[in-house]
Amino acid sequence: MLKRILVLDDNQDILDVVEEALSYEKFQVLITSDSNNLIEIAKIFQPDLFILDDKTTGSKNDDICRQIKWHPRFGNTPVMICSSYFHKDIDFSAMAFDDIIAKPFGLDELVEKVNNLIVH
């Protein structure tokens, strides 16, 4: 069974590239820009990993990450954040993210981080 990845970003170009790259690596990928209904989408899709853009329109993804981690179904599901705006003084692990990736990122780096989080 393919591992499932749910990707949230408000940039359709990034969503398309990430979907293509991860699908090529034999992951089942669902992309969305709908931060308001992410948990409902996840209930249907049942992801093995969430990838969240840090600055999605209309949301704070540290809040979304906490919702995921506090949810009974997804508490153990890894969450990776990707952002162009990393500051060295921000402790992303304190926000419950399992990994971070800085934009722009290479596809090899993305695949490596995904594999580290969900492929055993």
C-alpha positions in Angstrom: 0.0 0.0 0.0 1.3 3.4 -0.9 2.2 5.9 1.8 -0.1 8.9 1.7 1.0 12.5 1.9 -1.3 15.5 2.4 0.2 18.8 1.2 -1.1 22.2 2.1 0.1 25.3 0.3 -1.5 28.3 -1.2 0.9 28.3 -4.2 -0.5 26.1 -6.9 2.8 25.8 -8.7 4.5 24.4 -5.6 1.6 22.0 -5.0 1.9 20.8 -8.6 5.7 20.2 -8.4 5.5 18.5 -5.0 2.7 16.3 -6.1 4.5 15.2 -9.3 7.8 14.6 -7.5 6.3 12.6 -4.6 4.0 10.7 -6.9 7.0 9.7 -9.0 8.6 8.3 -5.9 5.5 6.1 -5.4 3.7 8.1 -2.7 -0.1 8.8 -2.9 -0.3 12.6 -2.7 -3.3 14.8 -2.1 -2.7 18.5 -2.5 -4.9 21.3 -1.2 -4.9 25.0 -0.5 -7.9 24.7 1.9 -6.5 25.3 5.4 -9.9 25.7 6.9 -11.0 22.1 6.1 -7.7 20.3 6.5 -8.8 18.0 9.3 -11.9 17.0 7.4 -9.9 16.3 4.3 -7.4 14.3 6.4 -10.2 12.2 7.9 -11.1 11.0 4.4 -7.6 10.7 3.0 -5.9 9.3 6.1 -2.4 10.6 5.5 0.9 9.1 6.8 2.5 12.6 6.6 1.3 16.2 6.5 3.4 18.8 4.7 2.3 22.4 5.5 3.4 25.7 4.1 4.2 28.1 6.9 2.4 31.1 5.4 -0.8 29.6 4.0 -3.5 32.3 3.4 -5.9 32.7 6.3 -4.1 30.4 8.7 -1.3 30.0 11.1 0.2 26.6 10.5 1.5 26.2 14.0 -2.2 26.2 15.0 -3.0 23.7 12.3 -0.1 21.5 13.4 -1.4 21.6 17.0 -4.9 20.6 15.7 -3.3 17.7 13.9 -1.3 16.6 16.9 -4.2 16.8 19.3 -6.5 14.9 17.0 -7.0 11.3 18.1 -6.5 9.9 14.6 -3.5 12.0 13.7 -1.5 12.6 16.9 1.3 10.3 15.8 1.3 11.4 12.2 4.4 13.4 11.3 4.1 17.0 10.2 6.7 18.8 8.1 6.6 22.6 7.7 8.1 24.3 4.6 8.8 28.0 4.6 10.8 30.8 3.0 10.8 32.7 6.3 12.8 30.7 8.8 14.4 32.6 11.6 17.1 30.9 13.6 15.5 32.1 16.9 12.2 30.2 16.3 12.0 26.8 17.8 9.8 24.9 15.3 10.0 21.7 17.3 8.2 23.5 20.1 5.4 24.0 17.7 5.1 20.2 17.3 6.6 20.0 13.8 8.6 16.8 13.1 10.8 18.4 10.5 11.3 21.6 8.5 12.3 22.3 5.0 13.3 25.7 3.7 12.0 27.1 0.4 13.3 27.0 -2.2 14.1 23.3 -1.7 15.5 20.7 -4.0 13.3 17.7 -4.8 16.1 15.3 -3.6 16.0 17.1 -0.2 12.2 16.8 -0.1 12.2 13.1 -1.0 14.9 12.4 1.6 13.0 14.2 4.4 9.8 12.5 3.5 11.5 9.1 3.5 13.1 9.8 6.9 9.7 10.6 8.3 7.5 7.8 6.9 9.4 5.1 5.2 10.6 2.3 7.5 
